[in-house]
Amino acid sequence: MNEDRDLDRLLDAWFADGPAMAHDRVVDGVASRISRQRQLPAWRLRSWRFPAMSSPLKLVLIGAALVAALAAGAVIVGGGPNGLGVMTPTPTPVPPPLPNGNLAPGAYTAHPVTGMTWTITVPDGWTGSDDWFLSYDLAPDTHAVSVGGPTENENAPADSCAAAGTAPAASVDAFVAAVQARDDWTVSAPVDVAVGGYSGSRIDLEVPADATCSNGHDYMVLAMPDGTGYRAHGQDRLFRLWILDVDGRPIVIFRSRYPNAPADRVAEGDAIVETSVIRP
Amino acid sequence: MDLELLAAAQRGDEAAFVDLIKVRSNRLFAIAQRILRDIDRAEDALQDALVIAWRDLRGVRDPDRFDGWLTRLVVRVCIAQATRERRRTANLRLLPVDGPAAPDELISVADRDVLDRGFRRLAPDQRAILVLHHYLGYAPSEIAETLGIPPGTARSRLFNAHRAMRAALEADARAAAAGGRTA
């Protein structure tokens, strides 16, 4: 109990200590960005308060809403009281959020980049995690095939072991050029593709089998300016990148695999990417 | 709560929105910095959250809940950002500790470093819960409302976050005793 109180006291003091003033650039940046951001109409926004409701009650309410919607739909499609019928747009159901853990086959929605929605359709046998990542695992945490959702502000680093300072690619072509500039990687010729309604390039690359860093850093394949990104590790060193032009921004989706990954699962990984629907 | 400013901002008045967030930015930044433990990332997350707030502002129907709604947006964006970072760079690396370096009366530099390393080992939602509880002084019911989870879940997550923090500190102490790499 004393240990609990000690930890409470330490945490209280530690959190109380620290920066508490936002730099003016934060509000200035927001002011600049909202001038380019339209507000959504209220009818498109659900009320944010739905938290304390118990799951059974939630199910009852959802069920009641479905019954009401079906009943209303039957009246409208069936012609209504005057028998004329009304053409109404079919509502597009929103796939459920990508959960952590084993996935049932079907469509899921993830949010790999703030403000961006990524919808994919997944076959049986795949695992989801962290709202952006899917894998086919030969054993727990052994991602024989991986698919990573769209990311931005990235590039292929000039030096995978010193990736901090990597400037984000300004365009799809610039990204491809940065990958091709890596003469220590085996890189394919880029192929023109269209994924999720956006055009871009697809390129395959293989990092050396002994890709490790003697300076203790991770061996980065994709990097952001702060040096974080996606790393090659172990057998996970064969990459396919889809670099898409999304409203002028180069956005990257990747599929990586072990050399011994089952070919049908690799094909499934590519197929998952091809089902992408991206809403910036 | 300035009802007129909120109403104007909901009608699309950008200046009114900026006035609304100016007086709240310090508090929201402090929350983001404590979850992310990095000033630059906290500023990025806060900006992203405030742009989302502008976009979705017309969904706020109860002005009394505006501050809670904003806090929730910031916490969610921070959790998402921390989750991506954690997943994308699996091996945690020590980053510079932001904030004053001078010791104070309540907590030593050594304690601060140990806490920082332990905190970085936690899952992002556990970090957020500890910040809500220990920095904002939220009770489990308020944590529940902020995170959109049932109160019982908030209680158990708070318990687990404390347990994880304690385990992280113990692991750090063991690593230090063994002379090994601690993060």
Interface residues (C-beta under 8 A of the other chain):
Chain A: E3 D4 L7 D8 L10 L11 D12 A13 W14 F15 A16 D17 G18 P19 A20 M21 A22 H23 R25 V26 V27 G29 V30 A31 R33 I34 S35 Q37 R38 Q39 L40 P41 A42 L45 R46 S47 W48 R49 F50 P51 A52 S54 H111 P112 T114 G115 S129 D130 D131 W132 F133 H217 D218 D226 T228 G229 Y230 R231 H233
Chain B: Q10 G12 E14 F17 V18 I21 K22 S25 N26 R27 L28 F29 A30 Q33 R34 I39 D40 E43 L46 Q47 D48 L50 V51 I52 W54 R55 D56 L57 R58 G59 V60 R61 R65 W69 R72 V77 A80 Q81 T83 R84 E85 R86 R87 R88 T89 A90 N91 R93 D98 G99 P100 D104 L106 I107 D111 R112 L115 L130 V131 H134 Y135 A144 E145 L147 G148 I149 P150 P151 H162 M165 R166 L169
